[in-house]
Amino acid sequence: MKQVSESVGAYYHHYPRIAVAVGAYHEGKNNAMIAGWHTPLSFNPPLFGVSLSPRRFTYKMIVESGEFTVNFLPASAAGLIAALGGSKGAAVDKFAAFNVARDIPLKTNAPVLADAYAAYECKLLEDRQFGDHQLLVGEVVAVHSLAEAFTAEETIDLKSITPAFYMGNDKYITKFKAAIETLERHKFGQPGVL
Ligand SMILES: Cc1cc2nc3c(=O)[nH]c(=O)nc-3n(C[C@H](O)[C@H](O)[C@H](O)COP(=O)(O)O)c2cc1C
């Protein structure tokens, strides 16, 4: 029988999730933190949300600058993820300390990480509290991507890139062997087809 409990416990049941680096620039300083809690919200306009504790230095920088980036990093950058998520921008210049290279942003001043296989530049649209976190919703105003990381159908090419999956409790999937099948939703959604 399945276990049932009213206690949420460590709250790791929804992992693995891709860990992203959320970048911000304010008053001459670049900073980035890691977020496992993030979500696409709308196609048109393209909206993307990140859930940040208001205690994060990055949160304050985003609210003050009105801009942020979402950087999708490969598993090979798991060490950088642990470093950016384990240090405070208020105390350290993470870009200098961890030797983080940047690409030039197109529409914002927020940092685009050169190690990312894709990145969104976002303009802050909403900042709403949900419990002990703030959901920051940004409109995606520019997209950076590494051509070889995506197939002709614009899905990620796992032969070229392994995304950085986070499992909770400081554990990462740094290597995996994936089997990919196309299951056409219109066929599978037809009653009686299976
Ligand atoms: C894998 C991982 C995932 C994280 N996910 C989140 C998250 O979704 N939201 C959040 O507020 N903090 C998250 N953190 C914690 C921040 O990244 C961490 O507190 C960071 O030091 C904040 O940096 P800052 O003070 O420079 O903004 C995560 C950390 C790690 C390592």
The ligand as an SDF file (V2000), in Angstrom:
LIG
                    3D

 31 33  0  0  0  0  0  0  0  0999 V2000
   19.8510   23.4240   -7.0160 C   0  0  0  0  0  0  0  0  0  0  0  0
   19.3720   24.6550   -6.2880 C   0  0  0  0  0  0  0  0  0  0  0  0
   18.0750   25.1070   -6.4950 C   0  0  0  0  0  0  0  0  0  0  0  0
   17.6040   26.2660   -5.8630 C   0  0  0  0  0  0  0  0  0  0  0  0
   16.3470   26.7030   -6.1120 N   0  0  0  0  0  0  0  0  0  0  0  0
   15.9110   27.8720   -5.5700 C   0  0  0  0  0  0  0  0  0  0  0  0
   14.6440   28.4140   -5.9260 C   0  0  0  0  0  0  0  0  0  0  0  0
   13.9210   27.8660   -6.7610 O   0  0  0  0  0  0  0  0  0  0  0  0
   14.2730   29.5870   -5.3400 N   0  0  0  0  0  0  0  0  0  0  0  0
   15.0450   30.2370   -4.4260 C   0  0  0  0  0  0  0  0  0  0  0  0
   14.6600   31.2950   -3.9200 O   0  0  0  0  0  0  0  0  0  0  0  0
   16.2760   29.7530   -4.0950 N   0  0  0  0  0  0  0  0  0  0  0  0
   16.7310   28.6070   -4.6580 C   0  0  0  0  0  0  0  0  0  0  0  0
   17.9870   28.1380   -4.3790 N   0  0  0  0  0  0  0  0  0  0  0  0
   18.8380   28.8900   -3.4210 C   0  0  0  0  0  0  0  0  0  0  0  0
   19.5840   30.0800   -4.0480 C   0  0  0  0  0  0  0  0  0  0  0  0
   20.1470   29.7640   -5.3050 O   0  0  0  0  0  0  0  0  0  0  0  0
   20.6810   30.5020   -3.0550 C   0  0  0  0  0  0  0  0  0  0  0  0
   20.0750   30.9320   -1.8420 O   0  0  0  0  0  0  0  0  0  0  0  0
   21.6210   31.5720   -3.5700 C   0  0  0  0  0  0  0  0  0  0  0  0
   22.7340   31.6190   -2.7120 O   0  0  0  0  0  0  0  0  0  0  0  0
   20.9870   32.9570   -3.6460 C   0  0  0  0  0  0  0  0  0  0  0  0
   21.9550   33.8420   -4.1410 O   0  0  0  0  0  0  0  0  0  0  0  0
   21.8090   35.4330   -4.0310 P   0  0  0  0  0  0  0  0  0  0  0  0
   21.7020   35.7550   -2.5550 O   0  0  0  0  0  0  0  0  0  0  0  0
   23.0600   35.9520   -4.6650 O   0  0  0  0  0  0  0  0  0  0  0  0
   20.5730   35.8120   -4.7720 O   0  0  0  0  0  0  0  0  0  0  0  0
   18.4710   26.9760   -4.9830 C   0  0  0  0  0  0  0  0  0  0  0  0
   19.7880   26.5150   -4.7730 C   0  0  0  0  0  0  0  0  0  0  0  0
   20.2350   25.3720   -5.4200 C   0  0  0  0  0  0  0  0  0  0  0  0
   21.6420   24.9190   -5.2070 C   0  0  0  0  0  0  0  0  0  0  0  0
  1  2  1  0
  2  3  1  0
  2 30  2  0
  3  4  2  0
  4  5  1  0
  4 28  1  0
  5  6  2  0
  6  7  1  0
  6 13  1  0
  7  8  2  0
  7  9  1  0
  9 10  1  0
 10 11  2  0
 10 12  1  0
 12 13  2  0
 13 14  1  0
 14 15  1  0
 14 28  1  0
 15 16  1  0
 16 17  1  0
 16 18  1  0
 18 19  1  0
 18 20  1  0
 20 21  1  0
 20 22  1  0
 22 23  1  0
 23 24  1  0
 24 25  2  0
 24 26  1  0
 24 27  1  0
 28 29  2  0
 29 30  1  0
 30 31  1  0
M  END
$$$$
